[in-house]
Amino acid sequence: MIFGPTPVAEAAGHILAHSIALGAVRLRKGCVLNADDIDLLQQHNIAQVVTAQLDRDDIHEDDAATQFARAICPDPVAAHVTVTPAHTGRVNIIAKCAGVVRLDAERLIQANAVNPMISVATVPPYQQMAMGGLIATVKIISYAVPKSDLARAMDLAHGAVVLAPVQCATASLVCTHTGPEPDTVGIDAIAARCDALGIGFDHVLHCPHDAEALAKTLARVTTDLILILTGSATSDENDTAPAALRQAGGQVVRFGMPVDPGNLLFYGNLGDRPVIGLPGCARSIALNGADWVLSRVVCGCPPNDTDFAQMAIGGLLKEIPTRPQPRRKSRSPSR
């Protein structure tokens, strides 16, 4: 690309590099100067402007952004996304429904390394999205880029972004209680999580905090997803709730995760239905490890042991002021 000062008389067909105010008219940067623009500039006694010209191997920013985005999402319908028209070298990739984002992060990193002027920025892998949420933005930073570099970036990033939609239509919550009466604290927060994913929150069932009673209650659930919230925290893979899931004929796939809050989550299945044992922090609407697992599970992307291990990086979600130890020692009182 040729970039620099150009005599106005020779600037027709060039890309204007910087916006210029001409009385009531403003020529905006990025516009292609036409004959009328040249006349207007000359009327205002402007002798030269800074412009960009495409070389033979260059492609305009809007065309480049469109092609790059289409390479990243070659089949928007199958990827459950909308690819917007290009404007000033930018194309956005938008979620068409609720889901989680699946990325080939390594290929996107490689594509971004081809040429600093060719870029795509995304949300983190497996980010939960609502319909209309911004998944990624493609930006061609300069007014044009070499076609050869664009082709290389497109090849590297091909098909690297898709949205996995929600696959569970209905969910039930089973709550255990240690006292004589059911505990309803947190039900609204859990219902809100399901609602955000477009999942029907059909039933809330209560039973004593006892493995046999919980197993019988789990056997009655018919929804696509089963959530368990215990009146006493699950502290071992053989504790009440995991034991009840096994008694009901299910299996425990994972207990514990390196995310705080959220350490005491467990995940398994009962037949072909996923089961999530929620940590106590799920009673709050604040982000916690259960949110990461819930969104992935209902979108058909359940985490394996490697995925859980990777959650550790960035998994310190919140300091808890009321429970400072063992994270840090409390200050001694002033004397």
N, C-alpha and C positions, 0 to 999 in steps of 0.2 A: 504494500500500500504506500502511495506517495502522500506525504503529509507535510503541510507547511504553507507559508504565505503565497497567495496567487493573485495576480492582477485581476480586478473585477471584470475587465473586458474579456478575459480568457477563462472565467470561472463557470460558465454555463455547463450544466451536467455534472459539476463537482458536488461533493457532499460538504455542506457548511459545518465547520468544526465547532464554532461557538455562536450562541444566540446573539442577535443584533437587534436593538430597538431602533425603528425608523419611524418616528412620530407615533401615529396610532397603530402602526403595523409592527409586528415582531417576527423576524425570521428566526425560526427555532433551529438549534443545532441538530444536525442529522438530516435536515431536509436537503433534497437535491435541487440545486439552484436552476431556475428556468429563465427564459428571456425576460419575463416580467420582473422577476427578482433582480436581475442585472440592471434593468432600467431604474428600478426603485433605488438601488444602491448608488447608482451614478447620480440620480437626482439629489441624493444626500451627500454628494461629493466624497464618497468613499472610494478610494483608489484601489485598495487591496483587502482581501479577506483570507482567513486561514481555512483551508479546505483539505479534504481527503479525496484521493483518486484511487480507484481500484486498479491493481496490476492485472496482467493477463491471468495469473493463477489465483486471483482473489475471488471471494464470494461475499456479497453484501451481508451485513449483520443480521438482518431479518431472515433472509434465505438460509443463512448458516444456522441460526437459532431454530428455525422450523425443522430443518433436516436433522439436526442433532437431537432435538426432542423426540422426533419420530423414530430415530434409531434407539433411543433409550426406552421408548414405549411403542414398539412397532405395531401392536394391536391394542389400541386403547380400550376397545370394548372388552376384550378378554382380560385386560389388566385392571378393569373397573376404574378407569380414570378418564378425565377430560384433558385434552391438550389444547391450550388456548392459542389464538392467533398471535403471531409475533408482533411486538411493538418495541421500538428502540432497542432491538437486539435481544429482547427478553421473551421467553415463553414459559408459562407456568403449567405445572402438572397438578391437577386437582382431583381429589377423591370423589367418586360418584356415589359412594355409599359408605356406611360405617365399616371399619376394618382395621387391619394392621398393615404396615408397610414392610414389604420384603425387598431387600436390596442386595445386589452383588457389590458389596462395599469395595472390595479389592479392585474390581474392574472400573468402578467409578473413580477411584483414586488414580488409577493408571490413565484414564481418559483426561482427568484434570491436569495431569502432568505433561500432556502433549504440547500444549501451547498456553501460556498464561492468559491469553485473550479468549480461550474457549473454556467455559466453566459451567459446572452444574453443582448446585448446593441442594442438599436434601435434609429432611428430618432424620433423626437417628433410626437405625434398623429396628423394626417391630414397634415403631411409634403407633399408638392408637390414634385413629383418625375418625372424625365425624364427616358426614356428607358435606362436601364443599370445602373441606380442609386442604390447605396447601401442602402438597407432598414434596415437590421439588421445583426449583426455578433454574432454567437454563438462561445464561447470560453470555452473549458475545460482547466482550468489553470494548473492543475497538470497533471502528466502523466497517471493517472487513477483515477477513482472515484468509490465509492460504487454503485453497481447496484440498491440497494434499494433507495438511494438518487436520482439517475437519474430517476427512475420510478416515484417518487413523483414529481419531477420537471416537467417531461413530462406530467403528468396528470394535473398539475396546468396550464401549458402553452398551452394546446392542442388547436390548431386552433386560437391562439391569434393574429396572424399577417396576414393581407390580403392587397392587393392593389386594391383600387376601381378605375377602369379605366374611362377615359373620356367618357361621354355619349352624349355630344353635338358635332355635326359635323361642324356646321356653326354658325357664329355670325355676327351681324350687330351692328354698332355704330351710334347712333343718337346724333348729336351735336346741341345745341342751341346757338344762338349768340344774343348779346344785341346791337351790332352796325350794321351798314349797310352791312358789309361783314362777311362771315363765318370765324370762328377761327379754324385753323388747328393745333395749338400747342397741342402736346400730342398724336396725332393720331398714330404716329409711335410707341410710347411706349406701347400703348394699343394693337396695332397690334402684337407687339413682345410678349406680354403676351399670346395672343391667339395662336401664332405660337409655343410657348414653350409647350403648351398643345395639339398641333396637331389639333387645331380648325381652319377651314377655315374662314378667315376674309373677308367676301364677300362684304359688302356694308358699305359705310359711307354716311349718310343722314344728311342734314343741314336744320334747320328751325329757325324762330325767337323764342326768349325766351318768349313764350306765351303758356299758357296751352292749348288753343284750337288748335293752330297750331301744337304743339307737339303731342297732342292726334291724330290728323289726320295723322301725320307722323308715329307714332307708329302703327297705323292700317294698314299701308302699308308693314310693315316688315313681312317677312315670314321665317326667319332663326330660328334655334333651340334656340338661345340665343340672347337677346336684351340688349345692353349696352347703357346707357344714360350719356352723358357728357354735363353739362349745362354751359352756358356762365356766369352765376351768381350762386354762391354757394347756395345749398339747405339748408335752415336754419330752416325748420319746416316740419312736416309730411303733412301739407296742402299747402306747397309751390308749385311753378309752376310745377316741374317735377312729384312729387307724385300725384298732382291733375290731371295732364294730363294722367297719367297711369290709374287712376280711370275713367276718362272720356272716355278712350279708351275701357273700359270694364274689366280692370284688377284690381288687389288689391295690396295694400301695406302691406307686412308682417312685416317689421321692418324698422324703421328709427333710425339712430345713432348707434354707436358702441364704446366700451371703448378701442379703439386702436388709437394711435397717432403716425404718421399721419393716417388719415382715419376716423375721427369721423363722418363726414357728409355723410356717405354712406347710401343708402336705398336699400332695397331688396323687390321684390314682384314677381308677375307673370301676364302674359297676356294669358289667356287660360291655356294650359299646358306648356307654355314656360316661363322659368325664365327671370326676368328682374332685372338688377342691375343698380342702379343709382350711378355712380362713383363719389367719392369726387375729388376735384381739384388736390389733390396730385397724382392722377393716371396719370397725364400728365408727371410725372417724371418716369424714370425707377427704381427709388429707391423703396425698399420694403415698402409697406404700408398695411393698413387693407384691402383694396380692393383685394390685392393678396390672402389673406387668404380666403376671401369669394368667389372670383371667382373660385379658384381651387376646393373648396368644392362643390359649386353649380353645376359646369359642370361635376363633378364626381358622382352626385346623392346623395350627403351627405350634403344637405343644413343645415346651423346652425339654431338651435332653440334659444329661449331666454336664456336658461341655457348655451348653447354653447357660445353665444355672451358674457355672463357674465364671463365665464372662460377665454375668450381671454384677459381680463384685466390683468391677470398675465402673464407678458412677453410682454404685448401689448404696452409698451413704446418703440417704434422702433427706434426713432431718435430724437435727440435734433435739433432744428432749430436755427442756430446762428443768423439769421436775425430777428427772432421773439422771443427774450429771455423772454419777459414778457407774461403771468404772472408766468412763470416757475421760474424765478429768477430776481432779480433787477439788472439793468445795473450798472457797476462801475462808480463812479463819475470821471469826467475827471481830469487828473493830473493838479496841479496848480504850 
